[in-house]
Structure formats: C-alpha cells, structure tokens
Amino acid sequence: MTSVDLADLTATEAARAIHTGALKSAELVEACLQRIAEREDLVGAWTFLDPDHARSQAHAADAAAQAGRPKGPLHGTPVGIKDIIDTSDMPTERGTPLHAGRRPRTDATVVSLLRQAGAVIMGKTVTTEFAVYHPGKTTNPHNPEHTPGGSSSGSAAAVAAGMVPLTVGSQTNGSVIRPASFCGVYGFKPSHGAISRHGVLLLSRALDHIGVFARSVEDLALIGDVLMAYDDRDPDMRPTARPRLMDIAGESPPVTPRIGFVETPHWDRAEEETKQAFAELQEALGDDVESIDLGAPFDRVADWLRIVMEADLAKNLAEDHARGADCISEKLRSMIEAGRTHLALDYNRAIDWMPVANAALDKAFEWCDALVTPATTGPAPHGLATTGDPIFCTIWSYLGVPAVTVPIFAAENGLPFGAQLIGPRGDDARLLRTARWFAERVGR
C-alpha cells in the first residue's frame, strides 16, 4: 500500500492491520500527516497539531507491539479530539480567545479511554465558539466555499478530508449529525449518558452528548465500544454492562428491519432536493418503510430545547460573559441574555416534558426498528458565516435518543448530505446494526 492508500483506510482496517503486524502505527501516522500537510491550508480542520508528538506516540505504540505487550482495540490508530475536550498534553481553547493558551492538567475521560485503547491522539480539531454557533476557520472539504457544519466542524472535516480515520465531537443540538451530513461521513450521537462528559466543556447537562465521526458504521462501533464505559464523574451515567457495539453491529438482523419515515413537524424547512431524495429513498426501501406522523407533543420540542439550552448557557457561561462579553459573538451573547430571562417554571416544564415525549416516541418503536429522517435541511449551504440549520437534529437531542448519519445522498452541486437513523434510547447497538443494514441496502 502507498502512503496515500494508508490515509484512506477505515479505522477498522487500520486497527486490524496494526494488530496483525501488517502495518506499523508510524506508517499510518506519517500517511495521515502527509494528507494533513496537503489539505490543511484549505480545510483548516486543526487548531493544534504537533507532528513530532504524534510520531512519538506512534513509535511508542510500535515498540510496545514489538515487545509483545497487550494491544488495545485502537492500538496505534490516529484519533482527532474536538477542542472542548481536555487533553493533558495539548491546549484546550474551546474556540474562544477567552481560553487562549488554556492547558488542562488532566485528560477528559474519553481521552483517557482512547489512550488506554492504544489510540494515537493526533491533535485538537476546530470547534465553533464555545461549541455553539459562531464558526471557526474550517471549510467543507468538498467545496471550501461551503460550511462544514458545526459545532464539531473540524472533527467532521478531518475525517472527510482523509486526515484521520476517527474523531471525537459533541452535540447539544445538532453538532455531530449536521457536520457529518454536510461533510459526507458517518456520525454517531449515542444515547444521552452513554459516554462520559467528564473533562468536557459543560453547556447543558440535559442536552450535551459526546459523539464520533468515522468512515463506516463498523468504525463507529469500534470507537463506541472504547468510549462507552461507566464513569461515576458524569452524573447522568449509570453502571450498566457495555453494549457490545462491534459484536451486535456486525451481525445480520434476525429479520428485515422495519423503518419508520418521519418528516417531523419541520418538514417545511427541508429543501426541495431533500424532499425529492427522501421520496426516492422511500421508493427504494419499498415495503420495509412506512411513514409515521409523530404528532403532539413533538411540535413543541424545538421551543423546549431552546429554553433549556439558552438557560443553561446563561448559567454555565456566566463567568466567561462577565469577564469578556466583548470577546463573545453577538449570536452567543444574545442566547446568554435570552437565557437570563427564562422563568424557572418554563425551564422545569421543558425538562419535565423529556420523559413524556420519550414515552410517546416509544409507541413508534413498537412497530419499527428505527426511524429515518433528514440529517439536515439539505446539503451544506454556501458561505462560511453560519454552520447551517440544526432543526432536524433538535427532537433527537432533546430526547437523548441515539442517532446515526449515513452519507447516502449527493446534491446536484456535488455536495453530500445524509439520512439520519434514530433508535430507542439505550438501544445503541441495535441502531448501529440497523444502520449497517440500511447502508448496504441503499448501496453505500
């Protein structure tokens, strides 16, 4: 294999080759660094990258393998980390000048788990300001005049540009699923509370999720198995057995999955190209798909998420706002200021509706294995001033259910966009199995 071929390996292929000795971590990391050197000036996916540090980790992984030491599931495999996730050996600046030069003393739990699994922590990927809406420097790898999405913009773009096979991001509203769709990669937002957020910038405890980007469903399962470990420092995690994502996602479904097509209450915001694509998708799936109308109370979810998100931003970013409001974008300042005006009654009501809406959604899953809906309103919009509309992610972030982006569509202008599959809360492994079947069924 040439170095360019190596940079295009899936994480599963790379990890397998390293485990068998057919590939050295140093070779893979060097291929990734070469790809970064070729594309970073245009894509701008990284906010911190030290090639020598990456090489040092790779050589240490190869030395450990040669010495016969145990190898973890990601031994020697490069992974990029969103720059709101603490790393003890790299800055974590959170996309804002207010945290420029910030050097955490310890790793976030997800970084510790990746190191334990043998991963090479390649560097820090660009985030929007405080992981909200104001864009960073990243462009879409398919066309630099279009947004890559956000807030995990650098994480999605790095995988799409072939710079690394895996990255970690986060989602409070649409920050994994949307950029995965715009950049044409696989994105996975697990169930709320499935992956620890200890050591990650807190925006909203009720809404924050850790998510991942990859080149295949199998890759999502590979890194998901590493990260879904109980951590009592995250108050929303529970001590349960690991979900065995790789085992279950790799199985053939015992029966043909049933898919429910959901327009959501926001179908009017889908572009005509998206509506046409989903009409063709329904035709391709035939009897395996059926339209579902969620009805009430889902038409109110967008307002409830907005109330929770704005109030929590006002609380959790209060210190930053107090010491440097002039360094915060107008959009984020307006959200913080709006959050200060929400009544406690409205906030608590929005929180209380979460289990009610989840119970209503469970009725849909009595009939189907997964729901399918757009990941985004359409392909990545032209321009870099915004990161696109997250509305087709909002319901699922609010409910905390698992979601997967499968990159199956191509717009007339050549840009990719994805379909989003949704599963019952806590049933992440079966959702990935359905997503793998779905990708194979529609020819991806």
N, C-alpha and C positions, 0 to 999 in steps of 0.2 A: 504493500500500500504506500502511496505517496503521502507527503505531509498534508496535502490538501484533502486527500481521502480521509485521513485520520480526523481532521477537524469536522468532518461531516458525519462521523459515527454517531449513532444514538448512544445514550448513556448505558443502556443495557449491553449493546455490542462492545463498547469500550471496556466496561467493567468485566465482562466475560473474557475478553482478550487479555486483560491485565491479570486476571486470576489464573488463566492457563499458561501464562508466560509468553504468549504470542506477541504481546505489546508491553512496552515499558511506559510507566507514567510520564517519564521525562520526554519521551517521544510525543505522546499525546499533548502534554502541556506546551511543548515547543510548537506543535502544529496550531494549537489554539492561539498562542502568542503571535504567530505569523499572520493568522487570519485577523487578529485584532489590529496588528500593525497596518494591514491592508485596508481595513474598513473603518477604523475608529474615528479618523478625522471627519468622515462624512456622517457616520451614525451617532457617535457621541454617547455610547452606552455606559461608559465607566466614569465614575467620579474619583475612584482610587484604584490604581493598578501598579504594582511593583513587580516587574517581570522576574527579577532576581529572587524575590521572596517566593514567587510561585514555583520557580525552578528548584529552589531549595526544598520545598515541601515535596515536590515530585521525586527528587533524588532520595530523600529520606524514605518515601514510600517504596521505591525500588530496592533500596538497601534492606528494608525490613522484609520485603518479599524474598530477597536472595538469602537472607539469614534464616528463612523458614518460620518467621513469626506469623501469627494469625492475621488473616486479611479480612477486613470488613466488607460489606456488600458494595461500597463505593470506593474501594481501595484505589488510590491514585487517580480518581476521576475528578476533573475540574468542576467546581460549582461557583456561581456568582451569587453575591448576597446583597439584597436591597439595602440602601444606605440609611435605613431607620432601625436596622438590626445590629446590636452591639457586637463588635469584634475587638478582642483584647490586643491584637497586633496590627490593627488598621484604624484609621479615623472613622467615626460615625457622625456625620454632619447634618443629616436629616433634611437636606435640600434647602437649607436656610443659612444666611450669613450670621444669624444669631448663634449658631452652633459651629461656626467655622473653627477648625482645629480641635474639636472635641475628641478626646482619646479615652474610651472606656477602659477600665481596668480588668474587666471580665467579659467573657463571651456570653451572648444570649444562649438560652438552652438549645435552640435549633442549631446554632453554630457548634456548640459542644457535641451534639449528637452527630453532626456531619463529620467532625474531626474523629470521633470515636469510630465511625464507619469507614474511616480512611480517606475521606474526600480531601482534595486539594482546594483550599479556599482561595479562589483565583483573585478576587478583589471585590470592590463595592460598586454596585450598579446604581445608576442615577434614579432618584426619586423626585417626584414633584415636591414643591414646598410643603414640608410637614406632612407629606403623603396625602395631600388634599387635591386641589385642582390646578394651582398655578404651575405651568410646565417648566421642566428643566431643559437641558440642551439637546436631549435625544431626538433624533428624527426617525421616520419609518424606514427600515432597511430596504423596502420595496420601492420607495419613492421618497426622497428626502424633503420634498415639498409638502408631505402629508404627516399628520401627527402619528406617533406610535401608540397613542393612548396613555393612560395613567391610572393610578399614580406609580405603578410598578413599570414605568416606561423603559428604563434601562434593562431591567430583567427580561422583559419580553423581547426587546430588540437584540440583546446579546445572543439569545438562542436563535432568533430568526436569521441573524447575520452569520451564524456558524461560528461564533466566538467561543462558546462553551455549550456543552450538551444539556446542562441543567442550571437553573437559577431559582432563587427563593424570593418571593414577594409578599405582599399583604393586600387585603381587601377589607374596606369598611363599607363601601357601596358597590363599586364596580372595578376595583383596581387590579384584579388579576384577570378576570374574564374578558374585560374590554380590551386591554392591550394585547392579550393572547389572540383575540379575534382580529384586531387591526394588523397585527404582525404575522398572522398566519401560522401560529404554533399552537401546541396543546397547552391548555391551562387548567389547573385543578384548584378549586377552593373547597377544602374539606368541610365537614360539619363544624359548626361553632364548638369550640372546646376540644377539638381533636388534636391540635398541635399547640404546644406551649407558646405563649407570647411573652414569657419572662425575658427581660432584656430587650424588648422591642418598644419603640415609641408608642405610648398609650394615647389613642384618640377617643375611642369609645369602647368600654368593656363589653357592652351589649352587642356591638356590631363588628369589632375587629376580628379578622381571621388571618392566619398565615396560609399562603398558597404557594404553588410551584409551577414552573414552566418547563416544557420538555418537547421532544420531537416525536413522541409516541405515547400511547396510553400505558404501554409496558414501562416506559421510563417514569411516568407519573407514579405508578405503583411502586417502582424501585425506590425512589426517594421518599415517597409517602410512608413506606414501611419503616424507614430510618427515623423519620420525624414524629411519627405518631406514638410517642412514648409518654407515659404519665409523668407529670411534673406538678408537685403539690404547691409550687410557687405561682402557678396560674390558678386563680380561684374558680375558674369555670371548667377545669378538668376533673375527671373522675377516674379512680383506679380500676380500670377495666382491662380486659385482655386486648392485646394488639389485634388489629383487624385482618392481618394476613392478606394484604392487598395483592401481592405478587401471585400468591397461590390461587386466589379466587379470580382475579382479573384474567389470569392465564387459562382458566377453564372455559370450556364451551358451555353456554347457558343450557340448562336441562331441557328447557322448552324455548321456542322462539319468543324473545321478549316482546311485550306489548308496549307501544309508545303512545303517550297522550300528547297531542299537539295543542299548545296553549298560546293564544295570541296575547294574553294578558290585557289588562284594561288600557294599555298604552299602544295598541296596535296602530293608532293613527300617527304615531311618531316613527313608525317603520318606513323606510324609503321604499319606493315602488320596486326597485331592484331586489330588495329584501323580500317583499311580499311575493314577487314572482319566483324567487329562489325557493321559498318555502312551499309554494304551490307545486313546484316541480318535485321537491323533496317528498311531499305527501303522496304524489302520484307514484314516485319510485318505491316508497315503502308499502304501498297498496293496503292490503288488509291488516298489516301489522301496526298501523297508526290510526288513531281516531281523535277527532277534535274534542276538546274539553273546554267548557266555559267555567272558569273558577267562580265568577260571580262575587257577591259580597262575602267577606269584608275586604277583598283584595284591592278594590278600587280606592281604598283609603290608606294603603300601606305606604305609598310614596310620601304622604304627609307625615305619617307616624315616624318613618325613618328620618325625615328631615328634622323633626322636632328633637328626636333623640340625638342625632349627630350634632346639630348645632348647639344644643345644651351641653353635651359632653365636651365639644371643642372649647366652649366658653370656660368650662371648668378646668380641663386638662392643659390648655394652652394659656391660662390666665397669667402665669408668671412671664412667659415669653411676650405676651401682649403688653404687659405692664412695663417691661424693661426695653421694649423695642418695637412698638406698634408701627413706627415709620419704616421699619425693615420688613414688614409683613405686607403681602399683596393686598390690594383693595378687596378682592373676592374673599379672601380668608378673613380679613378684618370684618367684613360685613356679616359673615357667618358667625363669627365670635360675638359680635354685637347683637345679632338676632338671637343667639343662644341665651344671652343675658335677659331677654325679655320673656322667654317662655315660662309659663306658670308651672309650678310643681305638679298641679293637678293634671295638666296636659301631658307632661313628661311621664308621670306614673301611668296614666291611661295608655299612652303609646307603648310603654313597656308591658303593661298587663295584657295588651292585645296580642302579644307574640305567641303565647301558648294557645290562644283561641284560634288564631289564624293557622297555626300548625295543625291543630286538630281538624280544622276544615280541610286542609290540604291532604291529610291522611286518608280522607274519603276517596280522593282521586287515586291514591296509590293502592286502594283495594282492588281497582280494576287494572292498573297499568304498572309496569316495572320502572318506568322513567317518564318524565315529561321532556318534550323538546320545544324550544322557543328560540328566538334570535338571541345571540350573544350581544349584539349591538344593533343600532338602528340601521346600519349599513356598513360599507367599507369605510376606512379611515378618512375623515374629512380633510379637505385641502387646507393648508395653513398650520402654523405651529403655535398659535396664540391660545388654543384650548386643547383639551385632551379628549373631546367627544362627549356624547350623551351617555350616562350610565343607566338609563331608565330600565333597560331590560335585565339588569342585574339587581335592581333595588329590592324587589319582592324576596328574592332568594337570600340576599344578605340579611335582610330584616328577620327572616325566618330561621336563619342559621343552617339551612339545608345544604348538602353537598352539591356542587355544580362543576361541570367539565365543559370546556370549549373544544370542539372538534373542528379543525380548519378544512371545511369541505367546499366552500364557495369561492368563486372568482368573479369580481366585478368586470364590467365592460372596459374599465380603465386598467385592468390587470391586477388590481389590488385584491388581496384575500379578505375574506371575513368568515366567521364561524357560526356553527349551530351550537346551542347550549343545551346540555342534558342535565336534568335535575333529578335527584333521588330523595328518598325519605331521610329525614335527619338520623344520623348514626349508621346509615346503611351504605357507607362509602365504598366498600369493597364490591358490592353488587352493582353499584352505579358504574364503577370502572369496568367491570365485566360487560355490562350493557354497552358502555361507550366503545369498548373494543369491538364488540359485535356490530355496532352501528357504523363505526368507521370502515369495517370490512364490507358491510352490506352496501354502503353508498360509494365504495370504491376509493376510499382514502388510504 
